[in-house]
């Protein structure tokens, strides 16, 4: 598992992450193009290796604005139902979980990327990347093979869509530095830290069934979506680890289907990349009042709508 590693005095991971939030789109676009999504938070970089899962939840605020939230869920292998209901042989969290399938690594590719920018309230900052690797997930299954997800996953009833990370750009030489200081004020990320990724889009039906669309589609992550940081109160709420109001009709539907059909996941053999691009726009901000409750989207088939239609709704607002 790759993670941040401080290599200079004074710079904390939180400071480096704040800098990364401001310039991550420009850095990843220079490295590999605008159709790659930058790693949202440096704290969560290890959760965006290939064959990891990302969840999406869509809600409406009391002002009827659509709020899209994205959050990492970890390796696909840890979300699957074990055969014959076998218990987990290792109940303790695995610090180096092995995702389902295998990962092929290509590189290193020399890029000598040097991005400098002046940020208000921070000063002049620099991101330096000397080289990077490309990791690709390889699925050892036949086309459209079905895999069962655990029925006990707390977020299965409320999530609207899942994404499977297919490719990742990793670097062992990425360094975040604040310029204009007397002492070296920087942070060097750990080995093979994911900086950007692409993904496949999966659909989650109200019954709890998870399946790929009729054709292989690349995942389009809405540029205005909010990313929840792993371990934050918002992340705990989105993943159902805290008490929340259940959606009764969806729970009944899930219960009815669980007797006849386990949750299934259909994965393609090859990954594909969409021509859609991700623009470096600012993430959608919540309402001014942080205590305003978010309402689940009852009766809306978000999993059947295209992301382009969601963009048109944003323009209308």
N, C-alpha and C positions, 0 to 999 in steps of 0.2 A: 504494500500500500504506500503510495506516494503521499508525502505531506510536507508542509512548510517547515523550513529549518532556518533559524536565525543565523546570519553570517556577518552581522555588523551590529555594533552597539547602538542602543537607543530605539531602533525601529521595532515595533510590536506587530504581531500578525493583524491586529485590528487596524492599525495605521496603514499597513500595506493593503489590506482589503478595501479600505476607503479609497485609496488611490486607484486600485484596480477597478472599482465600480465606475470611475469617471472615464477611463480610457480603454477598457477591455475590448470594446467593439473595434476600435481603431487598430489595436495590437493584433487581434485575431484576423481581421480583414487583411492586414499587411502580410500575415504569415501564410494564410491558406485560402483567402477569398471571403466574400460576404455571405455565402450560403452556409457558413459554419456558425454555430452558436457559441459564444464565449462562456467559459465556466462562470456561473453566477457569483459564487462566493469562494474565496480561497480556503475557507474553513472546510468546505464540502468537496474540494477538488477530487479526493479519493473516491467519491461516489459517482463519478462520471466516466469510469472506464467502460469499454465495450461490454455489452450484454447486461448492463445495469438498467434499471427501470425508473422512469420519471412519471409521477402522477399529475393529473390536472383536475382542478375542481373549479366550477363556475358558479358564482353566487350573484345575487343582486343586493345592493345596498337599499336603504330606505328611500333613497333618491332615484331608485330604479335604474341605476347605472350598473352595467355588467362588470363584475370583478373576476378576473381570471387569476388563479393562483397555481403555481407550479412548485413541485417539491420532489426531491430525490427519495427513492424507496429502497435502494440497495441492489445487490446482484439478483438476477432472475432466479438463480438456483435456490436462494433462501426464501423465495415466495411460493415455491411449488409444493404441492402435496406430495408427501413421501409415499412410496409404493406400499400397499397393504397396511397403511396407517402406521408404519413403523415409527417409533419415537426417534427423536433427534439423538444420535449417539453422542453428540457434544453439545450439552445444553448451554454452555458458556459461549458468549459471542466470539466469533472467530476474527482475530485481528487482521487476517489475510484471507478473506473468503474467496473461494474459487468459483467463478460464475459458470453457468451451464455452457458447455461447448468449450472452445479454445479461442485464444487471441493470437493473431499473427502480427508481428511487429516489423515494420520496415523503416530503415534509416541507419544512421542519422542523416538528416538533410541539413546542410549548412545554410543558414539564412542571414546571420550577422545583422539581426534586426535591432535598431536603436531608435526608440521613440521618446522624444522629449516634449513636454507640454507644461505650460504655466497654469496652475489651478488656483482659483481665488480662495484665500484663506489657508492655503497650504504652501504654495511656492512652486518653484520649478521642479518637476519630477522626471524621472527617467526609468523606462522599462527596457532592459537589454536581454535579448535571447540570441545565443550563439548558434544553436542547432536544435532540432526537434526530431521526434519519432512519430510515425503514424501507426496506431493500433487499430486493427479491424477484427470484429467478431466473426467467428466461423461457426455455423450451426451444423452439428453432426446429425441432423435429422432429415428425414425425407420431406419433400415439399408438403406443406400444410399439415405437418404432424401436430397432433393435439397434446397439449400438456395441461395438467390440472393444477390450478392455484389452490392454496389453502383456503378453506371456507371460513377460517377463524380470523382472517385478516380484517382488522377493525375499520379500514378505509374502503373496503370493497363496495360497500353500499352507497357511499357518498361520492366516490371519484367518478368523473365523467369520461375520462380518457386516460390511456396509458401510452407512454412512449418508450421504445427500446433503443438504447444507445448502440449505434452500429459502428461508428468510427470515432476515434479520439486522436487529437494532436497533443503529444506530451513533450515536456522539456525537462532536462536536468540542469539547465544553465540559466533559467529565468531569474533575473535579479531586479528587485524594486528598490529604487534609490531616491532619496530626497537631496537635491543639490543646494548649494549655497550655504552649507553648514560647516563649521570649523572641523568637526569630527565626522567620520564616515557614518552616515545614517542610512542603513539599507537592510534589506532582508532578502536572502537567497532561498528560493523554493527548493524543496526536497527532490530526490531523483524521480524522473518520469511523472511529474505533476501534470495532470490534464489541464490544458489551457482552452481548448475548444473541442466541439463534438458535433456530430450529425446523428440523427435518429430516425427510426421508423415509427409510424403512427399506428396505434392499436385502438380498438373501440371497446368501450365498456357499456354493456346494455343494462337497463334497470334490473334485470333478473340476476345480474352478477356475472353473466357469461362474458368472457373476454375473447375477442377474435380479431384477426386482421381484416381489413377491408377487402372487397371483392378483387381489387387489384393492388399490387404492391405500390405503396405510396410513401414518400419520405415525410417525416414529421415536420410540420410547420409550427414552430413555437412562437406564439404571438408576441411581437416586440413590446407590447404594453402589459404583458403579464407580470405579476409580482412573483418573485422567487422567495420562498420561505427558507430561511437558514436552518440547517439541521440542529435540533435541540432547542430551538427558540419556542416560546409559548405559541406563536402562530403555527409553527410546524407541528407541535403536539396537538393543536386543535384540528388541523387539516388531516392528520393521519389517524384521528379518532382515538388518541391515547388519553384524552380527557373527556369528561362527561359532556355530552351535547344532545340536542334534541334529535331523535332519529326520524327518518322519513318513513312513516308507517306503511304507506302503500308500496314503497320500494322494498321494505323489509319483508312484507307478505309475499311479494313477487319473487324475491330472492329465496324465501323459504320453500315456495311451491316448486321452483325449478331445481332446488338442491336435491330433492328426492329422486328426480329422474335424470338430471344432468349435472355432473360436476362442472365447476368453472373450467373453461377450456381456453387455450391459447394456441393460435396457429401462426407459425413463424415461417417466412420464406427462406429459401436456401441462400439466395444472394440478396445483398442490400442494394438499394438504389438511392440516388441523390436527386432531389427535386431541383427544378430551375428557379423555384421561389427563393427570394433572398430575404435576409434579415437585416432590416435597417437599424442603425444605432440610435433608436429613439429612446426617450426617457421612459422608465417603467410607469405603468399606471399607478397613480397615487390613490390611497384610500380617502374617504371623506374627511372633512376638517375635524369632525368629532370622532376621536378614536374609539369611543365607546358605542358608536352606532352599530347595531347588530347587522350581520350579513344574512340574507335570506337565501335558502337553497332554491334552485330553479325547478320548481314543480311543474310537470307537464311539458317541459321543453326537451326535445330530442337533440341535445347538444352534440351527441355522438354521431348524428346523421347530418349535421350542418357542416358546410365547408367553411374554412377559416376566412375566405374572402368575403363571405356574407357577414361575418362578425366585424370585419373592418368597415363594411358599409354602414353597419349599425353605429359604429363609433363616430363616423362622419356625420350621421344624422344628429347625434347628441351634441 
